[in-house]
Amino acid sequence: MSSNAESSQAISGQPAAYTPPSMLPVDSHSLAFTVEAHAQAAPDAPCVEYLGVSISYGELDEWANRFANLLRELGAVRGDVIGCHLPNTPQYVIALVAASKLGCVASGVSPLLAASELAYQINDAGIRFLVTLDSLYATSLGPNDGKLPGLKAAIVCSPIDFLPGWKKALAHLLRKVARLTLPSTRQLRLVAFWPSINAAGNERVYNEIGPDEVVLIQYTGGTTGKPKGAELTLRNAKSNAVQCEVVMGSETGTETFASVFPYFHVAGLGTCLMGLRARARILVIPDPRNLLSFCKAMQKYPPTFIGNVPTLYQMLLHEPEFAKVDFSRLKVGMSGAGPMSADVIPRIEAIIGAGKFCEVYGLTETSTVLTMNPKGHARPGTVGVALPGTDLRVVDAETGEREMPVDEPGELIAHGPQVFGGYLGLPEESAHALRRFDGKTFFYTGDIARMDADGYVTICDRSKDMLIVGGYKVFSVEVENTLKALESIELCAVIGMPDEKRPGNDIVNLYVELSAAGQQKPQDQVKQEILLFCREHMAPYKVPKAIHVIKAIPLTPVGKIDKKALRGPLAAVSGTTAST
């Protein structure tokens, strides 16, 4: 861990008006240790708020002990990998703490994975025990029966396990939730979560975990090739939590965390872990698209911290209940996993409070966060400055060996205690991602960025999304952000395709999802509006050569635009196309 002096030196070129805080010491306590300490100090302190049910820190610790004992009975040993194949639920939080108690590794598994994708991750990560949801069995787990020899057991949960009996009965009666029944299987061992955890012993389970032991295997989004498992250590996860706390100013026992970032994604996981560390009240929202439920939960428990993707903030602006939330105690409204249009930020701050909106930037490989806009010193359009203890550089995208001048775009690279140690079972890809530069090992993010003289970072594009047109670089994010000013466009994405007539050049393709206003106009008229707007506001080489109007821009589970889907089969059947 860097000393305070080293940490302050690591952040070069900060604005004079903003004095970055020093990096605080990072303890080596595990998640299990932290939760136990909270349970002893404040057993009745609220932890999880879920569908009207409250679970205290004392209860969380007991449930985690019971689940750890159940896993032991099923054969779990220190070092095993436990997969969390769930939406945001109390069972997910319990599984994280139980894994820590056992000295096991947790791995987030998206509930949206297809059967083949699920099998890949289970086998690649070496998952021995999978905590899953009953409704996911038929779609993804069941088809893999007999294909997962390394999986010892799947613990099957219901989304209403923790609800009181009368609510369960009503949910079954109204057929909102089916009763949990375990099907017969050939190879898979299925265990019902609720009766089994209640029957398990509540004796304390605890294992010491070293700071450099891997505690999480989080998979990258797989936007190119197969997803890769980033191995994150206890030091990585704890350091990033402390870095964020230092900048945000969170206080133990006083916070309420509201976020719909999914826990299987590193952004949601980091938010959950930071909340547990702060002994916060955590609003656990199973369905991120149920904005009314999210807003009602925030109305009941006014947040001190909210975190969402830009698309969800935009959706919240259209939900009347969002404006009724009491944001007087809110410290930070964090946005990540994609760029936010600068003209939307004032509309958000009109509701949550001036100066409270904060864009951040990070990756799976960096335990979540690398940069953050400091409260009161935010610069819209940027993702802020490096967190304490983080050294960021911008190098040439071709070789990665030459540092770029101020404000010149290049690949962003990072060194810090939150940076991972490599990809699971992929030494060549790990060596490519982690390279020596200026005497230290840096993570090469693959993102094109520029850094101004004050240290504020602007993300220009993913390196693979940067287009070359006539020798000029076209950043798809820049084009997309410019087009957000058009009323007819709800969402848009720029995709490059090789220009067969001009080798080494790309054709700029624009995919558009129309807004309600745009749908009221003839498509040819909308395309002409877009074309004229582009010609007025962009250099000629940035103007799209083809405009594709499609029903809906595909999104990843986190809410990012899924350009992989647009490059695939969807691109071939994208609907009306108009050459420009």
Secondary structure, 3 states (H helix, E strand, C coil): CCCHHHHHHHCCCCCCCCCCCCCCCCCCCCHHHHHHHHHHHCCCCEEEEECCEEEEHHHHHHHHHHHHHHHHHCCCCCCCEEEEECCCCHHHHHHHHHHHHHCCEEEECCCCCCHHHHHHHHHHHCEEEEEEEHHHHHHHHHHHCCCCCCCCEEEEECCCCCCCHHHHHHHHHCCCCCCCCCCCCCCCCEEEHHHHHHHCCCCCCCCCCCCCCEEEEEECCCCCCCCCEEEEEHHHHHHHHHHHHHHHCCCCCCCEEEECCCCCCHHHHHHHHHHHHCCCEEECCCCCCCHHHHHHHHHHCCCCEEEECHHHHHHHCCCHHHHHCCCCCCCEEEECCCCCCCCCHHHHHHHHCCCCEEEEECCHHHCCCCEECCCCCCCCCCCCEECCCCEEEEECCCCCCCECCCCCCEEEEEECCCCCCCECCCHHHHHHHEEEECCEEEEEEEEEEEECCCCCEEEEEEHHHEEEECCEEEEHHHHHHHHCCCCCEEEEEEEEEECCCCCCCEEEEEEEEECHHHHCCCHHHHHHHHHHHHHHHCCHHHCCCEEEEECCCCECCCCCECHHHHHCHHHHCCCEEEEC
